[in-house]
Amino acid sequence: TDFAVYYQSVQDVLQKKNPYEDTNIDLNYPPSTLVFLLPLNLLLLENAPKIWTIFSIGALPMSIYLLLKIIFQRVLLLDFLLIFSFAIQAFPTKFTLGMGQTNLFILLLLTVCFFLYAQKWTYVSGIFLGSAIAIKLLPVFLLVFFIKKRQWKIILSSVITIICTFGLSLFLFKIELTRQYYLSVLPSFSIGTNNIY
């Protein structure tokens, strides 16, 4: 599972090993992701997947609630339960939970970002967007939305968050991890392979 990769990657970096060279796992995330995953070390292996899944499941209703709040300002219980019942049964949700992926956490970070944007908390909104980008590079395309909206405070705080997280990963881990990710791992992605389905 993806969770097993995250957990082993954290163990590798704590033991001063390079997770990109660990033949038992296939880590495709940048070293900045490991900064957010370090707390996994506090969990025993047998409990870690369960706790991860509980938090992952919890991220879904929180995201739905905030999305409804953005759209309607007032959340009706019936609307919430209807959307949650569809979302929890959707294949992407089941797959994310079954594989132990980060997707529901990314969804929550991005939902909080847009909720705070709607509330005009622009700097804090950018911190959540920057965190999502530092964990999984794909949300970087959302910066285009905020550029079009001329939301320079969000962009600034996002960029600062990304720089701080990347800087922290350089400080905590070997610079070789960053070099290897951006020069070897990332360029090896191809649309034609299932690495990036």
PyMOL CGO cylinders between C-alpha atoms (Angstrom):
from pymol import cmd
from pymol.cgo import CYLINDER

trace = [
    CYLINDER, 0.00, 0.00, 0.00, 0.99, 3.65, -0.31, 0.3, 1, 1, 1, 1, 1, 1,
    CYLINDER, 0.99, 3.65, -0.31, 0.87, 3.99, 3.47, 0.3, 1, 1, 1, 1, 1, 1,
    CYLINDER, 0.87, 3.99, 3.47, 3.51, 1.25, 3.82, 0.3, 1, 1, 1, 1, 1, 1,
    CYLINDER, 3.51, 1.25, 3.82, 5.72, 3.27, 1.47, 0.3, 1, 1, 1, 1, 1, 1,
    CYLINDER, 5.72, 3.27, 1.47, 5.25, 6.43, 3.55, 0.3, 1, 1, 1, 1, 1, 1,
    CYLINDER, 5.25, 6.43, 3.55, 5.96, 4.60, 6.80, 0.3, 1, 1, 1, 1, 1, 1,
    CYLINDER, 5.96, 4.60, 6.80, 9.09, 2.86, 5.46, 0.3, 1, 1, 1, 1, 1, 1,
    CYLINDER, 9.09, 2.86, 5.46, 10.32, 6.12, 3.88, 0.3, 1, 1, 1, 1, 1, 1,
    CYLINDER, 10.32, 6.12, 3.88, 10.16, 7.84, 7.27, 0.3, 1, 1, 1, 1, 1, 1,
    CYLINDER, 10.16, 7.84, 7.27, 12.05, 4.93, 8.84, 0.3, 1, 1, 1, 1, 1, 1,
    CYLINDER, 12.05, 4.93, 8.84, 14.67, 5.18, 6.09, 0.3, 1, 1, 1, 1, 1, 1,
    CYLINDER, 14.67, 5.18, 6.09, 15.35, 8.90, 6.53, 0.3, 1, 1, 1, 1, 1, 1,
    CYLINDER, 15.35, 8.90, 6.53, 15.49, 8.54, 10.31, 0.3, 1, 1, 1, 1, 1, 1,
    CYLINDER, 15.49, 8.54, 10.31, 18.12, 5.84, 9.84, 0.3, 1, 1, 1, 1, 1, 1,
    CYLINDER, 18.12, 5.84, 9.84, 20.01, 8.13, 7.41, 0.3, 1, 1, 1, 1, 1, 1,
    CYLINDER, 20.01, 8.13, 7.41, 19.09, 5.93, 4.44, 0.3, 1, 1, 1, 1, 1, 1,
    CYLINDER, 19.09, 5.93, 4.44, 17.89, 7.15, 1.06, 0.3, 1, 1, 1, 1, 1, 1,
    CYLINDER, 17.89, 7.15, 1.06, 14.25, 6.06, 0.55, 0.3, 1, 1, 1, 1, 1, 1,
    CYLINDER, 14.25, 6.06, 0.55, 14.59, 6.56, -3.22, 0.3, 1, 1, 1, 1, 1, 1,
    CYLINDER, 14.59, 6.56, -3.22, 17.22, 3.81, -3.21, 0.3, 1, 1, 1, 1, 1, 1,
    CYLINDER, 17.22, 3.81, -3.21, 15.21, 1.43, -1.00, 0.3, 1, 1, 1, 1, 1, 1,
    CYLINDER, 15.21, 1.43, -1.00, 14.35, -1.48, -3.31, 0.3, 1, 1, 1, 1, 1, 1,
    CYLINDER, 14.35, -1.48, -3.31, 11.46, -2.55, -1.05, 0.3, 1, 1, 1, 1, 1, 1,
    CYLINDER, 11.46, -2.55, -1.05, 9.46, 0.62, -1.72, 0.3, 1, 1, 1, 1, 1, 1,
    CYLINDER, 9.46, 0.62, -1.72, 8.68, 2.91, -4.64, 0.3, 1, 1, 1, 1, 1, 1,
    CYLINDER, 8.68, 2.91, -4.64, 8.57, 6.46, -3.29, 0.3, 1, 1, 1, 1, 1, 1,
    CYLINDER, 8.57, 6.46, -3.29, 7.32, 8.98, -5.86, 0.3, 1, 1, 1, 1, 1, 1,
    CYLINDER, 7.32, 8.98, -5.86, 6.79, 11.95, -3.56, 0.3, 1, 1, 1, 1, 1, 1,
    CYLINDER, 6.79, 11.95, -3.56, 9.27, 14.82, -3.04, 0.3, 1, 1, 1, 1, 1, 1,
    CYLINDER, 9.27, 14.82, -3.04, 11.41, 14.96, 0.12, 0.3, 1, 1, 1, 1, 1, 1,
    CYLINDER, 11.41, 14.96, 0.12, 9.21, 17.80, 1.42, 0.3, 1, 1, 1, 1, 1, 1,
    CYLINDER, 9.21, 17.80, 1.42, 6.41, 15.24, 1.83, 0.3, 1, 1, 1, 1, 1, 1,
    CYLINDER, 6.41, 15.24, 1.83, 8.54, 13.42, 4.38, 0.3, 1, 1, 1, 1, 1, 1,
    CYLINDER, 8.54, 13.42, 4.38, 8.53, 16.55, 6.59, 0.3, 1, 1, 1, 1, 1, 1,
    CYLINDER, 8.53, 16.55, 6.59, 4.76, 16.13, 7.00, 0.3, 1, 1, 1, 1, 1, 1,
    CYLINDER, 4.76, 16.13, 7.00, 5.05, 12.35, 7.41, 0.3, 1, 1, 1, 1, 1, 1,
    CYLINDER, 5.05, 12.35, 7.41, 7.68, 12.43, 10.19, 0.3, 1, 1, 1, 1, 1, 1,
    CYLINDER, 7.68, 12.43, 10.19, 5.03, 12.13, 12.96, 0.3, 1, 1, 1, 1, 1, 1,
    CYLINDER, 5.03, 12.13, 12.96, 4.37, 8.60, 11.66, 0.3, 1, 1, 1, 1, 1, 1,
    CYLINDER, 4.37, 8.60, 11.66, 7.53, 7.64, 13.53, 0.3, 1, 1, 1, 1, 1, 1,
    CYLINDER, 7.53, 7.64, 13.53, 5.65, 8.18, 16.79, 0.3, 1, 1, 1, 1, 1, 1,
    CYLINDER, 5.65, 8.18, 16.79, 3.24, 5.36, 15.91, 0.3, 1, 1, 1, 1, 1, 1,
    CYLINDER, 3.24, 5.36, 15.91, 3.93, 1.67, 16.24, 0.3, 1, 1, 1, 1, 1, 1,
    CYLINDER, 3.93, 1.67, 16.24, 3.69, -0.13, 12.91, 0.3, 1, 1, 1, 1, 1, 1,
    CYLINDER, 3.69, -0.13, 12.91, 0.68, -2.23, 13.93, 0.3, 1, 1, 1, 1, 1, 1,
    CYLINDER, 0.68, -2.23, 13.93, -1.32, 0.87, 14.99, 0.3, 1, 1, 1, 1, 1, 1,
    CYLINDER, -1.32, 0.87, 14.99, -0.12, 3.30, 12.33, 0.3, 1, 1, 1, 1, 1, 1,
    CYLINDER, -0.12, 3.30, 12.33, -2.32, 2.15, 9.39, 0.3, 1, 1, 1, 1, 1, 1,
    CYLINDER, -2.32, 2.15, 9.39, -5.46, 2.19, 11.55, 0.3, 1, 1, 1, 1, 1, 1,
    CYLINDER, -5.46, 2.19, 11.55, -4.76, 5.68, 12.87, 0.3, 1, 1, 1, 1, 1, 1,
    CYLINDER, -4.76, 5.68, 12.87, -3.91, 6.89, 9.34, 0.3, 1, 1, 1, 1, 1, 1,
    CYLINDER, -3.91, 6.89, 9.34, -7.22, 5.48, 8.05, 0.3, 1, 1, 1, 1, 1, 1,
    CYLINDER, -7.22, 5.48, 8.05, -9.23, 7.06, 10.88, 0.3, 1, 1, 1, 1, 1, 1,
    CYLINDER, -9.23, 7.06, 10.88, -7.72, 10.48, 10.17, 0.3, 1, 1, 1, 1, 1, 1,
    CYLINDER, -7.72, 10.48, 10.17, -8.16, 9.96, 6.44, 0.3, 1, 1, 1, 1, 1, 1,
    CYLINDER, -8.16, 9.96, 6.44, -11.85, 9.09, 6.89, 0.3, 1, 1, 1, 1, 1, 1,
    CYLINDER, -11.85, 9.09, 6.89, -12.22, 12.13, 9.17, 0.3, 1, 1, 1, 1, 1, 1,
    CYLINDER, -12.22, 12.13, 9.17, -10.82, 14.41, 6.47, 0.3, 1, 1, 1, 1, 1, 1,
    CYLINDER, -10.82, 14.41, 6.47, -13.71, 13.53, 4.14, 0.3, 1, 1, 1, 1, 1, 1,
    CYLINDER, -13.71, 13.53, 4.14, -16.69, 14.82, 6.21, 0.3, 1, 1, 1, 1, 1, 1,
    CYLINDER, -16.69, 14.82, 6.21, -14.67, 17.87, 7.22, 0.3, 1, 1, 1, 1, 1, 1,
    CYLINDER, -14.67, 17.87, 7.22, -14.01, 18.64, 3.55, 0.3, 1, 1, 1, 1, 1, 1,
    CYLINDER, -14.01, 18.64, 3.55, -17.67, 18.11, 2.61, 0.3, 1, 1, 1, 1, 1, 1,
    CYLINDER, -17.67, 18.11, 2.61, -18.82, 20.36, 5.46, 0.3, 1, 1, 1, 1, 1, 1,
    CYLINDER, -18.82, 20.36, 5.46, -16.47, 23.18, 4.42, 0.3, 1, 1, 1, 1, 1, 1,
    CYLINDER, -16.47, 23.18, 4.42, -17.40, 22.84, 0.74, 0.3, 1, 1, 1, 1, 1, 1,
    CYLINDER, -17.40, 22.84, 0.74, -21.08, 23.12, 1.62, 0.3, 1, 1, 1, 1, 1, 1,
    CYLINDER, -21.08, 23.12, 1.62, -20.28, 26.09, 3.84, 0.3, 1, 1, 1, 1, 1, 1,
    CYLINDER, -20.28, 26.09, 3.84, -18.47, 27.80, 0.94, 0.3, 1, 1, 1, 1, 1, 1,
    CYLINDER, -18.47, 27.80, 0.94, -21.37, 27.21, -1.46, 0.3, 1, 1, 1, 1, 1, 1,
    CYLINDER, -21.37, 27.21, -1.46, -24.44, 27.69, 0.75, 0.3, 1, 1, 1, 1, 1, 1,
    CYLINDER, -24.44, 27.69, 0.75, -23.07, 29.45, 3.89, 0.3, 1, 1, 1, 1, 1, 1,
    CYLINDER, -23.07, 29.45, 3.89, -25.49, 27.31, 5.93, 0.3, 1, 1, 1, 1, 1, 1,
    CYLINDER, -25.49, 27.31, 5.93, -25.05, 23.54, 6.04, 0.3, 1, 1, 1, 1, 1, 1,
    CYLINDER, -25.05, 23.54, 6.04, -28.21, 21.47, 6.19, 0.3, 1, 1, 1, 1, 1, 1,
    CYLINDER, -28.21, 21.47, 6.19, -27.82, 18.04, 7.78, 0.3, 1, 1, 1, 1, 1, 1,
    CYLINDER, -27.82, 18.04, 7.78, -29.73, 16.33, 4.97, 0.3, 1, 1, 1, 1, 1, 1,
    CYLINDER, -29.73, 16.33, 4.97, -27.47, 17.86, 2.29, 0.3, 1, 1, 1, 1, 1, 1,
    CYLINDER, -27.47, 17.86, 2.29, -24.38, 16.87, 4.25, 0.3, 1, 1, 1, 1, 1, 1,
    CYLINDER, -24.38, 16.87, 4.25, -25.53, 13.27, 4.82, 0.3, 1, 1, 1, 1, 1, 1,
    CYLINDER, -25.53, 13.27, 4.82, -26.59, 12.83, 1.19, 0.3, 1, 1, 1, 1, 1, 1,
    CYLINDER, -26.59, 12.83, 1.19, -23.25, 14.04, -0.20, 0.3, 1, 1, 1, 1, 1, 1,
    CYLINDER, -23.25, 14.04, -0.20, -21.26, 12.12, 2.41, 0.3, 1, 1, 1, 1, 1, 1,
    CYLINDER, -21.26, 12.12, 2.41, -23.16, 8.88, 1.64, 0.3, 1, 1, 1, 1, 1, 1,
    CYLINDER, -23.16, 8.88, 1.64, -22.33, 9.23, -2.06, 0.3, 1, 1, 1, 1, 1, 1,
    CYLINDER, -22.33, 9.23, -2.06, -18.72, 10.27, -1.42, 0.3, 1, 1, 1, 1, 1, 1,
    CYLINDER, -18.72, 10.27, -1.42, -17.93, 7.42, 0.99, 0.3, 1, 1, 1, 1, 1, 1,
    CYLINDER, -17.93, 7.42, 0.99, -19.18, 4.86, -1.55, 0.3, 1, 1, 1, 1, 1, 1,
    CYLINDER, -19.18, 4.86, -1.55, -17.36, 6.38, -4.55, 0.3, 1, 1, 1, 1, 1, 1,
    CYLINDER, -17.36, 6.38, -4.55, -14.54, 4.27, -5.97, 0.3, 1, 1, 1, 1, 1, 1,
    CYLINDER, -14.54, 4.27, -5.97, -11.86, 6.99, -5.60, 0.3, 1, 1, 1, 1, 1, 1,
    CYLINDER, -11.86, 6.99, -5.60, -12.67, 7.28, -1.89, 0.3, 1, 1, 1, 1, 1, 1,
    CYLINDER, -12.67, 7.28, -1.89, -12.57, 3.53, -1.33, 0.3, 1, 1, 1, 1, 1, 1,
    CYLINDER, -12.57, 3.53, -1.33, -9.35, 3.22, -3.33, 0.3, 1, 1, 1, 1, 1, 1,
    CYLINDER, -9.35, 3.22, -3.33, -7.71, 6.07, -1.40, 0.3, 1, 1, 1, 1, 1, 1,
    CYLINDER, -7.71, 6.07, -1.40, -8.69, 4.51, 1.93, 0.3, 1, 1, 1, 1, 1, 1,
    CYLINDER, -8.69, 4.51, 1.93, -7.72, 0.99, 0.86, 0.3, 1, 1, 1, 1, 1, 1,
    CYLINDER, -7.72, 0.99, 0.86, -4.31, 2.05, -0.42, 0.3, 1, 1, 1, 1, 1, 1,
    CYLINDER, -4.31, 2.05, -0.42, -3.64, 4.46, 2.44, 0.3, 1, 1, 1, 1, 1, 1,
    CYLINDER, -3.64, 4.46, 2.44, -3.05, 7.41, 0.13, 0.3, 1, 1, 1, 1, 1, 1,
    CYLINDER, -3.05, 7.41, 0.13, -2.72, 11.11, 0.99, 0.3, 1, 1, 1, 1, 1, 1,
    CYLINDER, -2.72, 11.11, 0.99, -5.57, 12.22, -1.30, 0.3, 1, 1, 1, 1, 1, 1,
    CYLINDER, -5.57, 12.22, -1.30, -8.18, 12.93, 1.39, 0.3, 1, 1, 1, 1, 1, 1,
    CYLINDER, -8.18, 12.93, 1.39, -5.65, 14.97, 3.38, 0.3, 1, 1, 1, 1, 1, 1,
    CYLINDER, -5.65, 14.97, 3.38, -4.84, 16.94, 0.22, 0.3, 1, 1, 1, 1, 1, 1,
    CYLINDER, -4.84, 16.94, 0.22, -8.58, 17.43, -0.36, 0.3, 1, 1, 1, 1, 1, 1,
    CYLINDER, -8.58, 17.43, -0.36, -8.95, 18.80, 3.18, 0.3, 1, 1, 1, 1, 1, 1,
    CYLINDER, -8.95, 18.80, 3.18, -5.95, 21.15, 2.83, 0.3, 1, 1, 1, 1, 1, 1,
    CYLINDER, -5.95, 21.15, 2.83, -7.30, 22.51, -0.46, 0.3, 1, 1, 1, 1, 1, 1,
    CYLINDER, -7.30, 22.51, -0.46, -10.83, 22.82, 0.91, 0.3, 1, 1, 1, 1, 1, 1,
    CYLINDER, -10.83, 22.82, 0.91, -9.56, 24.76, 3.93, 0.3, 1, 1, 1, 1, 1, 1,
    CYLINDER, -9.56, 24.76, 3.93, -7.56, 26.93, 1.51, 0.3, 1, 1, 1, 1, 1, 1,
    CYLINDER, -7.56, 26.93, 1.51, -10.67, 27.83, -0.49, 0.3, 1, 1, 1, 1, 1, 1,
    CYLINDER, -10.67, 27.83, -0.49, -12.80, 28.23, 2.65, 0.3, 1, 1, 1, 1, 1, 1,
    CYLINDER, -12.80, 28.23, 2.65, -10.31, 30.72, 4.09, 0.3, 1, 1, 1, 1, 1, 1,
    CYLINDER, -10.31, 30.72, 4.09, -10.07, 32.44, 0.70, 0.3, 1, 1, 1, 1, 1, 1,
    CYLINDER, -10.07, 32.44, 0.70, -13.86, 32.90, 0.77, 0.3, 1, 1, 1, 1, 1, 1,
    CYLINDER, -13.86, 32.90, 0.77, -13.53, 34.30, 4.31, 0.3, 1, 1, 1, 1, 1, 1,
    CYLINDER, -13.53, 34.30, 4.31, -10.80, 36.74, 3.09, 0.3, 1, 1, 1, 1, 1, 1,
    CYLINDER, -10.80, 36.74, 3.09, -8.12, 35.10, 5.27, 0.3, 1, 1, 1, 1, 1, 1,
    CYLINDER, -8.12, 35.10, 5.27, -5.72, 35.26, 2.36, 0.3, 1, 1, 1, 1, 1, 1,
    CYLINDER, -5.72, 35.26, 2.36, -2.34, 34.73, 4.04, 0.3, 1, 1, 1, 1, 1, 1,
    CYLINDER, -2.34, 34.73, 4.04, -3.55, 31.72, 6.03, 0.3, 1, 1, 1, 1, 1, 1,
    CYLINDER, -3.55, 31.72, 6.03, -5.29, 30.37, 2.93, 0.3, 1, 1, 1, 1, 1, 1,
    CYLINDER, -5.29, 30.37, 2.93, -1.95, 30.39, 1.13, 0.3, 1, 1, 1, 1, 1, 1,
    CYLINDER, -1.95, 30.39, 1.13, -0.30, 28.39, 3.91, 0.3, 1, 1, 1, 1, 1, 1,
    CYLINDER, -0.30, 28.39, 3.91, -2.77, 25.55, 3.34, 0.3, 1, 1, 1, 1, 1, 1,
    CYLINDER, -2.77, 25.55, 3.34, -2.26, 25.68, -0.43, 0.3, 1, 1, 1, 1, 1, 1,
    CYLINDER, -2.26, 25.68, -0.43, 1.52, 25.74, 0.00, 0.3, 1, 1, 1, 1, 1, 1,
    CYLINDER, 1.52, 25.74, 0.00, 1.32, 22.74, 2.34, 0.3, 1, 1, 1, 1, 1, 1,
    CYLINDER, 1.32, 22.74, 2.34, -0.75, 20.78, -0.19, 0.3, 1, 1, 1, 1, 1, 1,
    CYLINDER, -0.75, 20.78, -0.19, 1.80, 21.57, -2.92, 0.3, 1, 1, 1, 1, 1, 1,
    CYLINDER, 1.80, 21.57, -2.92, 4.72, 20.60, -0.68, 0.3, 1, 1, 1, 1, 1, 1,
    CYLINDER, 4.72, 20.60, -0.68, 3.10, 17.20, -0.02, 0.3, 1, 1, 1, 1, 1, 1,
    CYLINDER, 3.10, 17.20, -0.02, 1.93, 16.46, -3.55, 0.3, 1, 1, 1, 1, 1, 1,
    CYLINDER, 1.93, 16.46, -3.55, 3.19, 18.63, -6.40, 0.3, 1, 1, 1, 1, 1, 1,
    CYLINDER, 3.19, 18.63, -6.40, 0.00, 18.46, -8.51, 0.3, 1, 1, 1, 1, 1, 1,
    CYLINDER, 0.00, 18.46, -8.51, -1.90, 21.24, -6.64, 0.3, 1, 1, 1, 1, 1, 1,
    CYLINDER, -1.90, 21.24, -6.64, 0.73, 23.70, -7.95, 0.3, 1, 1, 1, 1, 1, 1,
    CYLINDER, 0.73, 23.70, -7.95, -1.62, 24.27, -10.89, 0.3, 1, 1, 1, 1, 1, 1,
    CYLINDER, -1.62, 24.27, -10.89, -4.09, 25.95, -8.52, 0.3, 1, 1, 1, 1, 1, 1,
    CYLINDER, -4.09, 25.95, -8.52, -1.65, 28.85, -8.31, 0.3, 1, 1, 1, 1, 1, 1,
    CYLINDER, -1.65, 28.85, -8.31, -2.86, 29.76, -11.82, 0.3, 1, 1, 1, 1, 1, 1,
    CYLINDER, -2.86, 29.76, -11.82, -6.37, 30.29, -10.41, 0.3, 1, 1, 1, 1, 1, 1,
    CYLINDER, -6.37, 30.29, -10.41, -5.08, 32.67, -7.76, 0.3, 1, 1, 1, 1, 1, 1,
    CYLINDER, -5.08, 32.67, -7.76, -2.84, 34.46, -10.28, 0.3, 1, 1, 1, 1, 1, 1,
    CYLINDER, -2.84, 34.46, -10.28, -5.89, 35.04, -12.49, 0.3, 1, 1, 1, 1, 1, 1,
    CYLINDER, -5.89, 35.04, -12.49, -7.76, 36.34, -9.43, 0.3, 1, 1, 1, 1, 1, 1,
    CYLINDER, -7.76, 36.34, -9.43, -4.76, 38.57, -8.56, 0.3, 1, 1, 1, 1, 1, 1,
    CYLINDER, -4.76, 38.57, -8.56, -4.61, 37.09, -5.07, 0.3, 1, 1, 1, 1, 1, 1,
    CYLINDER, -4.61, 37.09, -5.07, -0.97, 38.00, -4.50, 0.3, 1, 1, 1, 1, 1, 1,
    CYLINDER, -0.97, 38.00, -4.50, -1.13, 37.49, -0.71, 0.3, 1, 1, 1, 1, 1, 1,
    CYLINDER, -1.13, 37.49, -0.71, -2.22, 33.87, -1.19, 0.3, 1, 1, 1, 1, 1, 1,
    CYLINDER, -2.22, 33.87, -1.19, 0.49, 33.30, -3.78, 0.3, 1, 1, 1, 1, 1, 1,
    CYLINDER, 0.49, 33.30, -3.78, 3.12, 34.92, -1.55, 0.3, 1, 1, 1, 1, 1, 1,
    CYLINDER, 3.12, 34.92, -1.55, 2.22, 32.88, 1.54, 0.3, 1, 1, 1, 1, 1, 1,
    CYLINDER, 2.22, 32.88, 1.54, 1.98, 29.70, -0.59, 0.3, 1, 1, 1, 1, 1, 1,
    CYLINDER, 1.98, 29.70, -0.59, 5.45, 30.27, -2.03, 0.3, 1, 1, 1, 1, 1, 1,
    CYLINDER, 5.45, 30.27, -2.03, 6.89, 31.07, 1.40, 0.3, 1, 1, 1, 1, 1, 1,
    CYLINDER, 6.89, 31.07, 1.40, 5.31, 27.89, 2.83, 0.3, 1, 1, 1, 1, 1, 1,
    CYLINDER, 5.31, 27.89, 2.83, 6.73, 25.81, -0.03, 0.3, 1, 1, 1, 1, 1, 1,
    CYLINDER, 6.73, 25.81, -0.03, 10.19, 27.35, 0.35, 0.3, 1, 1, 1, 1, 1, 1,
    CYLINDER, 10.19, 27.35, 0.35, 10.16, 26.81, 4.14, 0.3, 1, 1, 1, 1, 1, 1,
    CYLINDER, 10.16, 26.81, 4.14, 9.04, 23.19, 3.77, 0.3, 1, 1, 1, 1, 1, 1,
    CYLINDER, 9.04, 23.19, 3.77, 11.59, 22.47, 1.06, 0.3, 1, 1, 1, 1, 1, 1,
    CYLINDER, 11.59, 22.47, 1.06, 14.25, 24.23, 3.15, 0.3, 1, 1, 1, 1, 1, 1,
    CYLINDER, 14.25, 24.23, 3.15, 13.31, 22.16, 6.19, 0.3, 1, 1, 1, 1, 1, 1,
    CYLINDER, 13.31, 22.16, 6.19, 13.59, 18.97, 4.14, 0.3, 1, 1, 1, 1, 1, 1,
    CYLINDER, 13.59, 18.97, 4.14, 17.06, 20.06, 3.00, 0.3, 1, 1, 1, 1, 1, 1,
    CYLINDER, 17.06, 20.06, 3.00, 18.01, 20.71, 6.63, 0.3, 1, 1, 1, 1, 1, 1,
    CYLINDER, 18.01, 20.71, 6.63, 16.57, 17.46, 8.02, 0.3, 1, 1, 1, 1, 1, 1,
    CYLINDER, 16.57, 17.46, 8.02, 17.55, 15.10, 5.22, 0.3, 1, 1, 1, 1, 1, 1,
    CYLINDER, 17.55, 15.10, 5.22, 20.53, 14.76, 2.93, 0.3, 1, 1, 1, 1, 1, 1,
    CYLINDER, 20.53, 14.76, 2.93, 20.65, 17.18, 0.00, 0.3, 1, 1, 1, 1, 1, 1,
    CYLINDER, 20.65, 17.18, 0.00, 21.15, 14.04, -2.09, 0.3, 1, 1, 1, 1, 1, 1,
    CYLINDER, 21.15, 14.04, -2.09, 17.45, 13.20, -1.57, 0.3, 1, 1, 1, 1, 1, 1,
    CYLINDER, 17.45, 13.20, -1.57, 16.34, 16.44, -3.17, 0.3, 1, 1, 1, 1, 1, 1,
    CYLINDER, 16.34, 16.44, -3.17, 18.86, 16.14, -5.99, 0.3, 1, 1, 1, 1, 1, 1,
    CYLINDER, 18.86, 16.14, -5.99, 17.86, 12.56, -6.73, 0.3, 1, 1, 1, 1, 1, 1,
    CYLINDER, 17.86, 12.56, -6.73, 14.13, 13.33, -6.65, 0.3, 1, 1, 1, 1, 1, 1,
    CYLINDER, 14.13, 13.33, -6.65, 14.27, 16.27, -9.06, 0.3, 1, 1, 1, 1, 1, 1,
    CYLINDER, 14.27, 16.27, -9.06, 16.96, 14.88, -11.36, 0.3, 1, 1, 1, 1, 1, 1,
    CYLINDER, 16.96, 14.88, -11.36, 15.99, 11.18, -11.44, 0.3, 1, 1, 1, 1, 1, 1,
    CYLINDER, 15.99, 11.18, -11.44, 12.64, 10.30, -9.86, 0.3, 1, 1, 1, 1, 1, 1,
    CYLINDER, 12.64, 10.30, -9.86, 10.48, 13.17, -11.17, 0.3, 1, 1, 1, 1, 1, 1,
    CYLINDER, 10.48, 13.17, -11.17, 11.79, 13.08, -14.77, 0.3, 1, 1, 1, 1, 1, 1,
    CYLINDER, 11.79, 13.08, -14.77, 11.14, 9.32, -14.88, 0.3, 1, 1, 1, 1, 1, 1,
    CYLINDER, 11.14, 9.32, -14.88, 7.38, 9.93, -14.60, 0.3, 1, 1, 1, 1, 1, 1,
    CYLINDER, 7.38, 9.93, -14.60, 5.59, 9.36, -17.84, 0.3, 1, 1, 1, 1, 1, 1,
    CYLINDER, 5.59, 9.36, -17.84, 1.93, 9.70, -18.71, 0.3, 1, 1, 1, 1, 1, 1,
    CYLINDER, 1.93, 9.70, -18.71, 2.19, 6.29, -20.34, 0.3, 1, 1, 1, 1, 1, 1,
    CYLINDER, 2.19, 6.29, -20.34, 3.10, 4.48, -17.14, 0.3, 1, 1, 1, 1, 1, 1,
    CYLINDER, 3.10, 4.48, -17.14, 0.96, 3.66, -14.12, 0.3, 1, 1, 1, 1, 1, 1,
    CYLINDER, 0.96, 3.66, -14.12, 3.31, 5.67, -11.86, 0.3, 1, 1, 1, 1, 1, 1,
    CYLINDER, 3.31, 5.67, -11.86, 1.12, 8.68, -12.48, 0.3, 1, 1, 1, 1, 1, 1,
    CYLINDER, 1.12, 8.68, -12.48, -2.30, 7.29, -13.32, 0.3, 1, 1, 1, 1, 1, 1,
]
cmd.load_cgo(trace, "trace")
